[in-house]
């Protein structure tokens, strides 16, 4: 069981780490340098032509249009406010479909840890951005799932393209 003091320290560390990250600045740097400086390998980012709320709504619709299900959302903005840190909009959206889970289970069930897929919509100084780990990167670590990862890259690209500038 975790004590309240260590929980508050962890929450403060999360708030500090997230406050130091400026999605807009990172995207601008990526454009300038041809890569995502400071971001993990396999990460993709894109700018939305819509505001935060409209982007969230359109992304959820695009997920549904791809015959996927939104299974969970996590409001990072609300969580940060719980520790006294104010931020602009930041929402994680998790989504998937059982047909892909069946493929994973039958091929390499160790990859079950990687589902559902997730993307984050972030409101920054330069507008609204989306960030996600490319499924081809995620599933390349699991024998037999390379093709699934590549196919899901296209699905994510379609979702992001639905709001892209």
VOGU-3710 file (C-alpha; in Angstrom, 3 decimals, decimal comma):
1> xxxxxxxxxx> 0,000/0,000/0,000  1,320/3,427/-0,919  1,496/6,172/1,640  -0,138/9,588/0,961  3,233/11,349/1,017  4,717/9,186/-1,771  1,518/9,597/-3,804  1,780/13,365/-3,582  5,472/13,245/-4,505  4,657/11,110/-7,538
11> xxxxxxxxxx> 1,830/13,449/-8,563  4,112/16,471/-8,187  6,793/14,802/-10,307  4,207/14,037/-13,004  2,987/17,632/-12,954  6,540/18,953/-13,249  7,397/16,606/-16,110  4,237/17,459/-18,033  4,633/21,191/-17,448  8,140/21,069/-18,901
21> xxxxxxxxxx> 6,829/19,486/-22,111  5,405/21,884/-24,642  3,736/19,866/-27,419  3,755/22,840/-29,774  7,440/23,498/-29,165  8,273/19,817/-29,662  6,334/19,704/-32,924  8,028/22,873/-34,209  11,403/21,393/-33,321  10,486/18,143/-35,084
31> xxxxxxxxxx> 9,604/20,057/-38,243  12,819/22,058/-38,078  15,117/19,122/-37,386  13,333/16,431/-39,393  12,768/14,279/-36,303  11,196/14,365/-32,863  13,917/15,747/-30,607  13,523/14,413/-27,089  10,627/12,128/-27,987  10,795/8,334/-27,813
41> xxxxxxxxxx> 11,541/6,343/-30,928  8,388/5,276/-32,736  6,359/8,334/-31,697  4,257/10,236/-34,243  2,753/13,697/-33,849  0,454/15,847/-35,946  -1,277/19,212/-35,757  -5,055/19,564/-35,893  -6,807/22,291/-37,824  -9,471/22,408/-35,093
51> xxxxxxxxxx> -9,589/23,539/-31,483  -9,197/21,076/-28,639  -12,855/20,101/-28,067  -13,620/19,838/-31,781  -10,491/17,730/-32,309  -11,482/15,335/-29,509  -14,979/14,991/-30,957  -13,712/14,424/-34,503  -11,032/11,957/-33,414  -13,616/9,893/-31,515
61> xxxxxxxxxx> -15,825/9,906/-34,622  -12,874/8,917/-36,836  -12,123/6,027/-34,467  -15,724/4,840/-34,808  -15,566/5,328/-38,582  -12,581/2,935/-38,626  -14,805/0,291/-36,969  -12,949/0,636/-33,671  -14,264/1,249/-30,171  -13,250/3,973/-27,745
71> xxxxxxxxxx> -12,682/1,949/-24,597  -11,335/4,612/-22,234  -10,448/8,287/-21,956  -8,126/9,833/-19,376  -8,377/13,565/-18,729  -4,786/14,558/-17,936  -5,820/18,203/-17,509  -8,213/17,235/-14,706  -5,622/14,992/-13,049  -3,033/17,782/-13,064
81> xxxxxxxxxx> -5,532/20,177/-11,530  -5,864/17,710/-8,623  -2,274/18,537/-7,681  -2,623/22,269/-8,262  -1,146/22,362/-11,765  -3,185/24,205/-14,360  -2,753/23,111/-17,969  -4,452/23,402/-21,287  -6,535/20,511/-22,597  -4,887/17,088/-22,604
91> xxxxxxxxxx> -6,912/13,927/-23,125  -5,741/10,361/-23,753  -8,088/8,253/-25,865  -7,709/4,466/-25,811  -9,340/2,421/-28,545  -9,294/-1,001/-30,157  -11,388/-3,791/-31,640  -11,605/-7,416/-30,438  -10,771/-8,732/-33,943  -7,228/-7,378/-33,494
101> xxxxxxxxxx> -7,121/-8,830/-29,994  -7,992/-12,225/-31,469  -5,077/-11,948/-33,905  -2,748/-10,995/-31,057  -3,977/-13,827/-28,839  -3,592/-16,399/-31,610  -0,214/-15,134/-32,825  1,707/-13,853/-29,815  -0,405/-13,292/-26,725  2,517/-11,589/-24,932
111> xxxxxxxxxx> 1,595/-8,476/-26,955  -1,695/-8,247/-25,061  0,054/-5,734/-22,824  0,163/-3,298/-25,761  -3,585/-2,992/-26,238  -5,702/-0,952/-26,428  -4,002/1,555/-28,718  -3,751/5,120/-27,397  -3,416/8,619/-28,686  -3,237/11,888/-26,808
121> xxxxxxxxxx> -4,887/15,146/-27,873  -2,994/18,123/-26,444  -3,768/21,812/-26,545  -0,577/23,876/-26,922  0,634/27,363/-27,713  0,595/26,681/-31,470  -2,730/24,825/-31,534  -4,043/21,337/-30,920  -1,803/18,335/-31,480  -2,115/14,569/-31,493
131> xxxxxxxxxx> 0,582/12,143/-30,422  0,743/8,353/-30,532  3,163/5,462/-30,703  3,199/3,873/-34,148  1,716/0,364/-33,960  4,430/-0,862/-36,374  7,000/0,141/-33,763  5,012/-1,360/-30,880  4,209/-4,707/-32,508  7,612/-5,145/-34,236
141> xxxxxxxxxx> 8,847/-6,350/-30,843  6,532/-9,376/-31,065  7,248/-12,181/-33,530  4,444/-12,621/-36,038  2,723/-9,272/-35,420  4,788/-7,056/-37,703  2,080/-7,068/-40,393  -0,634/-6,176/-37,895  1,450/-3,237/-36,697  1,908/-1,960/-40,230
151> xxxxxxxxxx> -1,814/-2,306/-40,973  -2,694/-0,421/-37,788  -0,256/2,366/-38,750  -2,578/3,077/-41,675  -5,594/3,130/-39,388  -3,927/5,662/-37,059  -2,793/7,767/-40,004  -6,390/7,891/-41,251  -7,640/8,945/-37,816  -5,042/11,723/-37,526
161> xxxxx> -5,643/12,816/-41,143  -9,305/13,432/-40,277  -8,243/16,491/-38,259  -4,846/17,327/-39,803  -3,833/20,786/-40,945
//
